[in-house]
Amino acid sequence: MPRAPLPGPGAPLPVRFLGPYDAVLLLGHAAATGIVPAEHRHHVFATTRPRSAPVFLLHGRVAGTWEHRDGRVATTPFTPLDAADRRAVDDEAELLTAWYRDPGPGASPG
């Protein structure tokens, strides 16, 4: 939003879920910025898949994958999460699950 205040450099970064085509945008930044840890790139980008895996960001970095399965959003972190991070990821997954149940008028959960 134009002229909206920006958070300070120490502000915590929220958990964000990116869909498969959104994650493709990470490809251009993967090596240069460290957003996608090198040891986990094969989970996100694979020549055997026509698109990238849906991922979630934790503290501004790709920390795992997710999928909508059996009516809920299931996450697979790349490494074990501490309790606070697990809670933050689970809370955001619940919000996305609720959106899948009722995306609102004109929206499509894909």
ChimeraX commands (.cxc) that place a marker at each C-alpha (Angstrom):
marker #1 position 0.00,0.00,0.00 radius 0.5
marker #1 position 1.43,3.36,-0.97 radius 0.5
marker #1 position 2.78,5.38,1.95 radius 0.5
marker #1 position 1.89,2.63,4.45 radius 0.5
marker #1 position 4.35,2.40,7.32 radius 0.5
marker #1 position 6.91,-0.37,7.03 radius 0.5
marker #1 position 7.88,-2.54,9.98 radius 0.5
marker #1 position 11.29,-1.97,11.50 radius 0.5
marker #1 position 14.22,-4.25,10.77 radius 0.5
marker #1 position 13.72,-6.18,14.02 radius 0.5
marker #1 position 10.02,-6.91,13.41 radius 0.5
marker #1 position 9.17,-10.62,13.45 radius 0.5
marker #1 position 8.31,-12.11,10.07 radius 0.5
marker #1 position 4.95,-13.91,9.94 radius 0.5
marker #1 position 4.53,-17.48,8.72 radius 0.5
marker #1 position 3.41,-17.47,5.08 radius 0.5
marker #1 position 2.16,-20.30,2.88 radius 0.5
marker #1 position 3.03,-20.15,-0.82 radius 0.5
marker #1 position 1.22,-22.23,-3.43 radius 0.5
marker #1 position 3.05,-24.22,-6.08 radius 0.5
marker #1 position 3.22,-21.44,-8.62 radius 0.5
marker #1 position 4.10,-18.81,-6.03 radius 0.5
marker #1 position 7.03,-20.94,-4.94 radius 0.5
marker #1 position 8.40,-20.78,-8.50 radius 0.5
marker #1 position 9.05,-17.09,-7.82 radius 0.5
marker #1 position 11.56,-18.23,-5.22 radius 0.5
marker #1 position 13.68,-19.91,-7.87 radius 0.5
marker #1 position 15.22,-16.63,-8.97 radius 0.5
marker #1 position 16.15,-15.83,-5.38 radius 0.5
marker #1 position 17.02,-19.32,-4.18 radius 0.5
marker #1 position 20.79,-19.22,-4.60 radius 0.5
marker #1 position 21.49,-15.54,-4.12 radius 0.5
marker #1 position 19.48,-14.80,-0.99 radius 0.5
marker #1 position 19.38,-18.01,0.99 radius 0.5
marker #1 position 15.57,-17.99,1.13 radius 0.5
marker #1 position 15.58,-21.64,0.09 radius 0.5
marker #1 position 18.27,-23.52,2.02 radius 0.5
marker #1 position 20.52,-25.38,-0.44 radius 0.5
marker #1 position 20.10,-28.69,1.37 radius 0.5
marker #1 position 16.30,-28.50,0.88 radius 0.5
marker #1 position 16.01,-27.17,-2.68 radius 0.5
marker #1 position 15.30,-30.65,-4.02 radius 0.5
marker #1 position 12.10,-30.69,-1.90 radius 0.5
marker #1 position 10.90,-27.50,-3.59 radius 0.5
marker #1 position 12.21,-27.74,-7.15 radius 0.5
marker #1 position 12.45,-31.08,-8.96 radius 0.5
marker #1 position 12.78,-31.97,-12.62 radius 0.5
marker #1 position 10.28,-34.80,-12.03 radius 0.5
marker #1 position 7.51,-32.30,-11.19 radius 0.5
marker #1 position 6.11,-29.76,-13.63 radius 0.5
marker #1 position 5.78,-27.18,-10.85 radius 0.5
marker #1 position 7.41,-26.35,-7.55 radius 0.5
marker #1 position 6.11,-27.76,-4.29 radius 0.5
marker #1 position 3.89,-25.54,-2.14 radius 0.5
marker #1 position 6.03,-24.28,0.74 radius 0.5
marker #1 position 5.77,-22.31,3.94 radius 0.5
marker #1 position 8.08,-19.54,5.07 radius 0.5
marker #1 position 9.22,-19.29,8.66 radius 0.5
marker #1 position 11.38,-16.33,9.72 radius 0.5
marker #1 position 11.58,-15.33,6.06 radius 0.5
marker #1 position 13.01,-18.63,4.82 radius 0.5
marker #1 position 11.47,-21.71,3.25 radius 0.5
marker #1 position 11.10,-24.14,6.16 radius 0.5
marker #1 position 8.91,-26.91,4.77 radius 0.5
marker #1 position 6.21,-28.00,2.37 radius 0.5
marker #1 position 2.45,-28.23,2.74 radius 0.5
marker #1 position -0.53,-29.81,1.04 radius 0.5
marker #1 position -4.30,-29.67,1.30 radius 0.5
marker #1 position -5.30,-33.24,2.12 radius 0.5
marker #1 position -8.45,-34.76,3.61 radius 0.5
marker #1 position -9.99,-31.35,4.22 radius 0.5
marker #1 position -7.05,-29.85,6.06 radius 0.5
marker #1 position -3.67,-28.28,5.43 radius 0.5
marker #1 position -0.87,-30.66,6.41 radius 0.5
marker #1 position 2.69,-29.39,6.82 radius 0.5
marker #1 position 6.02,-31.17,6.52 radius 0.5
marker #1 position 8.86,-29.12,8.02 radius 0.5
marker #1 position 12.37,-29.75,6.71 radius 0.5
marker #1 position 13.73,-29.86,10.28 radius 0.5
marker #1 position 12.07,-30.18,13.70 radius 0.5
marker #1 position 10.41,-26.95,14.86 radius 0.5
marker #1 position 10.53,-25.58,18.37 radius 0.5
marker #1 position 7.20,-25.24,20.18 radius 0.5
marker #1 position 6.64,-21.56,19.33 radius 0.5
marker #1 position 7.42,-22.04,15.64 radius 0.5
marker #1 position 5.28,-25.20,15.49 radius 0.5
marker #1 position 2.38,-23.26,17.01 radius 0.5
marker #1 position 2.84,-20.38,14.54 radius 0.5
marker #1 position 2.89,-22.79,11.55 radius 0.5
marker #1 position -0.13,-24.71,12.88 radius 0.5
marker #1 position -2.09,-21.49,13.46 radius 0.5
marker #1 position -1.44,-20.31,9.90 radius 0.5
marker #1 position -2.31,-23.78,8.55 radius 0.5
marker #1 position -5.65,-23.59,10.38 radius 0.5
marker #1 position -6.41,-20.23,8.78 radius 0.5
marker #1 position -5.64,-21.67,5.34 radius 0.5
marker #1 position -7.76,-24.75,6.11 radius 0.5
marker #1 position -10.67,-22.47,7.02 radius 0.5
marker #1 position -10.20,-20.57,3.76 radius 0.5
marker #1 position -10.33,-23.81,1.80 radius 0.5
marker #1 position -13.66,-24.56,3.51 radius 0.5
marker #1 position -15.11,-21.15,2.66 radius 0.5
marker #1 position -12.99,-19.04,0.29 radius 0.5
marker #1 position -15.66,-16.38,-0.04 radius 0.5
marker #1 position -17.59,-15.08,-3.04 radius 0.5
marker #1 position -15.78,-15.28,-6.36 radius 0.5
marker #1 position -12.71,-16.93,-4.85 radius 0.5
marker #1 position -11.38,-20.28,-5.86 radius 0.5
marker #1 position -9.19,-22.34,-3.50 radius 0.5
marker #1 position -7.66,-23.98,-6.55 radius 0.5
marker link #1:1,2 radius 0.2
marker link #1:2,3 radius 0.2
marker link #1:3,4 radius 0.2
marker link #1:4,5 radius 0.2
marker link #1:5,6 radius 0.2
marker link #1:6,7 radius 0.2
marker link #1:7,8 radius 0.2
marker link #1:8,9 radius 0.2
marker link #1:9,10 radius 0.2
marker link #1:10,11 radius 0.2
marker link #1:11,12 radius 0.2
marker link #1:12,13 radius 0.2
marker link #1:13,14 radius 0.2
marker link #1:14,15 radius 0.2
marker link #1:15,16 radius 0.2
marker link #1:16,17 radius 0.2
marker link #1:17,18 radius 0.2
marker link #1:18,19 radius 0.2
marker link #1:19,20 radius 0.2
marker link #1:20,21 radius 0.2
marker link #1:21,22 radius 0.2
marker link #1:22,23 radius 0.2
marker link #1:23,24 radius 0.2
marker link #1:24,25 radius 0.2
marker link #1:25,26 radius 0.2
marker link #1:26,27 radius 0.2
marker link #1:27,28 radius 0.2
marker link #1:28,29 radius 0.2
marker link #1:29,30 radius 0.2
marker link #1:30,31 radius 0.2
marker link #1:31,32 radius 0.2
marker link #1:32,33 radius 0.2
marker link #1:33,34 radius 0.2
marker link #1:34,35 radius 0.2
marker link #1:35,36 radius 0.2
marker link #1:36,37 radius 0.2
marker link #1:37,38 radius 0.2
marker link #1:38,39 radius 0.2
marker link #1:39,40 radius 0.2
marker link #1:40,41 radius 0.2
marker link #1:41,42 radius 0.2
marker link #1:42,43 radius 0.2
marker link #1:43,44 radius 0.2
marker link #1:44,45 radius 0.2
marker link #1:45,46 radius 0.2
marker link #1:46,47 radius 0.2
marker link #1:47,48 radius 0.2
marker link #1:48,49 radius 0.2
marker link #1:49,50 radius 0.2
marker link #1:50,51 radius 0.2
marker link #1:51,52 radius 0.2
marker link #1:52,53 radius 0.2
marker link #1:53,54 radius 0.2
marker link #1:54,55 radius 0.2
marker link #1:55,56 radius 0.2
marker link #1:56,57 radius 0.2
marker link #1:57,58 radius 0.2
marker link #1:58,59 radius 0.2
marker link #1:59,60 radius 0.2
marker link #1:60,61 radius 0.2
marker link #1:61,62 radius 0.2
marker link #1:62,63 radius 0.2
marker link #1:63,64 radius 0.2
marker link #1:64,65 radius 0.2
marker link #1:65,66 radius 0.2
marker link #1:66,67 radius 0.2
marker link #1:67,68 radius 0.2
marker link #1:68,69 radius 0.2
marker link #1:69,70 radius 0.2
marker link #1:70,71 radius 0.2
marker link #1:71,72 radius 0.2
marker link #1:72,73 radius 0.2
marker link #1:73,74 radius 0.2
marker link #1:74,75 radius 0.2
marker link #1:75,76 radius 0.2
marker link #1:76,77 radius 0.2
marker link #1:77,78 radius 0.2
marker link #1:78,79 radius 0.2
marker link #1:79,80 radius 0.2
marker link #1:80,81 radius 0.2
marker link #1:81,82 radius 0.2
marker link #1:82,83 radius 0.2
marker link #1:83,84 radius 0.2
marker link #1:84,85 radius 0.2
marker link #1:85,86 radius 0.2
marker link #1:86,87 radius 0.2
marker link #1:87,88 radius 0.2
marker link #1:88,89 radius 0.2
marker link #1:89,90 radius 0.2
marker link #1:90,91 radius 0.2
marker link #1:91,92 radius 0.2
marker link #1:92,93 radius 0.2
marker link #1:93,94 radius 0.2
marker link #1:94,95 radius 0.2
marker link #1:95,96 radius 0.2
marker link #1:96,97 radius 0.2
marker link #1:97,98 radius 0.2
marker link #1:98,99 radius 0.2
marker link #1:99,100 radius 0.2
marker link #1:100,101 radius 0.2
marker link #1:101,102 radius 0.2
marker link #1:102,103 radius 0.2
marker link #1:103,104 radius 0.2
marker link #1:104,105 radius 0.2
marker link #1:105,106 radius 0.2
marker link #1:106,107 radius 0.2
marker link #1:107,108 radius 0.2
marker link #1:108,109 radius 0.2
marker link #1:109,110 radius 0.2
view
